[in-house]
Amino acid sequence: MTGTISTKKDRKNWYAILNIYGDDGKRKRKWIDTGIAIDSPSAKTKAKKRLDELLVEYRKSGIDLNKDTDFLEFVAQWLESRKPHLSPVTYDGYCLNFNAHIKPFFAPKKLKVEDITPAVIQSYITKKLASGLSGNTVRRHLDNLSKCLTSAVWQNIIAFNPVGRVEKPPAKKFTGAKFYNERQIEQLLETSKGSPLEIVVLMTVFYGLRRSEVLGLKWKALDFEAKTIKIQHTVSQVGKNIHRQDRTKNDASNATLPIPDNIIARLLDWKAQQEHYKSLQPNDYIDEGYICTKANGELMLPSFISKHFPLMLRKNEMPHIRFHDLRHSSASYLKYLGFDLKDIQVWLRHKDIQTTMNLYTHLDMDAKKNIADTLGAKLQGVRMTGAS
C-alpha cells in the first residue's frame, strides 16, 4: 500500500490518499481528510506525518479497504443488535438520537463507514454546538457514535475509532438547578391542593421522588397496616413511547419507605375521590391501579407534568423551577429541618454520598448568601473604618 497527500479535494484541508489494490490488481484510491487546514502552520509537514501514520495503521489492521459499508445502514444494524442488551428506555433514547441528529446530518453526505474520519466527527460536533445543543448533550451523541464505531473496528471494517481522535466539548456540571426554600415548599403544597397535581406534588416533595418514580406509584405498593410504601415501579417517556417498568434508576432507588398518618389520610382521601370518579363513568373509567391519575383514571404521563407544572407555578405567581427541582427542594427542606448528609442520602436514595454532597454544596451557598444578606442589612448605615 502506498499513499500521497493532496489539497485538491476541497481546497480547504490536506487529504491523505491511500492507493489500495484489489485481488484483480486494480488500484482504488481512498481519500481521508486529515483535518489539517491548508493555511495552518507547518500544514504540509503535519499532513505527511499523518499519511505515514495512516499507512502504518492500515497495513497492521488487516482491513479490507475494498469493502463498501454504508454508514447509516451500519448504525441501524448496530442499534438492532444492541436492542436485546439495553433497557427499553435506553434503546429508545439511542433511536431518538439517531433519527433526530445522526441521520439528518450524515444522510446528505452518503458516507461509507470507512469515510468517517476524525475531521467528519469534528464537523458534526461543530454543527451541533452551533445549533444550540449543550456540550454535555453532544458528548452523549459522541458516546453513542463511539460505541457503534468500536463495533466497526472489531469487525475489521475500519482500523481505528475516529471518535477517539477528536476534541470533545468540555463536560459541564449542571448549575441551573433551583431550590425552593421551606416557605416556598409549604406554599406550593398549599396552592397545589385541589389541582390535578396535588398528589403528585405531595409525594414528590415528601419523598424526594424522581418524576418516573412518582408517576409509577401504584396502590398495591402501599401497605396501610404496616404504614409503608415501596418505590419499585417507574413510568418514563422517550418521544411518544411510554415505558412502564418494574425497576428504578438503580438498586439504591428501589426501597421501602415509611408513611406517616397524615400522608396516609391524604392518600385515602384521594383513593375515595378516584372511586367517586369511577362511579360517575363506570364504562369509561381507566383503572390500572396507579395513584397519580387524571379524573378518568388515565395515568398521568411525564409530558402532562412537563406541561402543567409550570402552568400551576405561573398561576400562583411562584418562581419557576423544573419539576425535578422538587427533589432538590426536598433535600433543602430536610437540611432546614436539621437532618445531616447521611440522613438525606438515605431518604433520597442516592446511590453514593457524593451525589448528596453535590446538593449540599449548592445548599451551603444559599446559606452563605443568607448570612451575607443578613450581615449587610445589619451593617447598613454603619460608618466603616476608613470611610471618608
Number of C-alpha atoms within 10 A of each C-alpha: 11 13 17 14 19 18 15 10 12 10 11 13 21 28 27 25 20 22 17 17 15 11 7 6 8 9 13 14 15 16 19 22 23 21 19 19 18 17 11 10 10 11 15 18 10 15 24 19 12 19 23 15 11 20 18 12 15 17 13 10 15 12 16 15 20 15 12 13 15 14 21 18 12 17 21 15 12 16 19 13 11 13 14 10 10 13 13 18 18 13 18 21 14 20 17 14 15 20 12 10 15 17 15 11 16 15 11 8 8 12 16 15 20 22 20 19 21 20 20 20 19 18 15 19 22 14 12 18 15 10 9 8 12 15 17 16 14 21 16 13 19 20 14 18 20 16 13 19 24 20 17 22 15 12 11 15 22 26 22 20 20 21 23 14 13 17 11 17 16 11 12 9 7 7 7 9 14 17 23 23 16 17 9 14 20 13 14 20 15 12 16 19 13 9 11 18 19 18 22 22 23 21 18 21 23 20 20 25 24 22 22 20 22 25 26 27 23 19 16 12 18 20 14 14 6 9 14 16 19 17 23 20 20 21 23 20 16 18 10 8 10 15 16 15 16 12 16 19 14 10 12 14 20 17 14 13 14 13 18 10 11 9 15 16 12 13 18 13 12 16 14 11 13 20 15 13 16 18 11 11 13 12 8 11 18 17 15 12 16 19 24 25 21 17 16 16 21 16 20 20 19 16 13 12 17 13 10 13 20 17 13 18 16 12 10 13 9 15 12 15 17 14 16 15 19 25 22 25 26 25 29 24 22 19 18 13 10 9 13 12 17 13 15 23 19 16 18 20 20 17 15 12 14 12 11 21 15 10 17 19 11 17 21 13 11 15 12 12 12 12 12 12 12 12 11 12 11 10 11 10 8 9 9 9 6 5 5 5
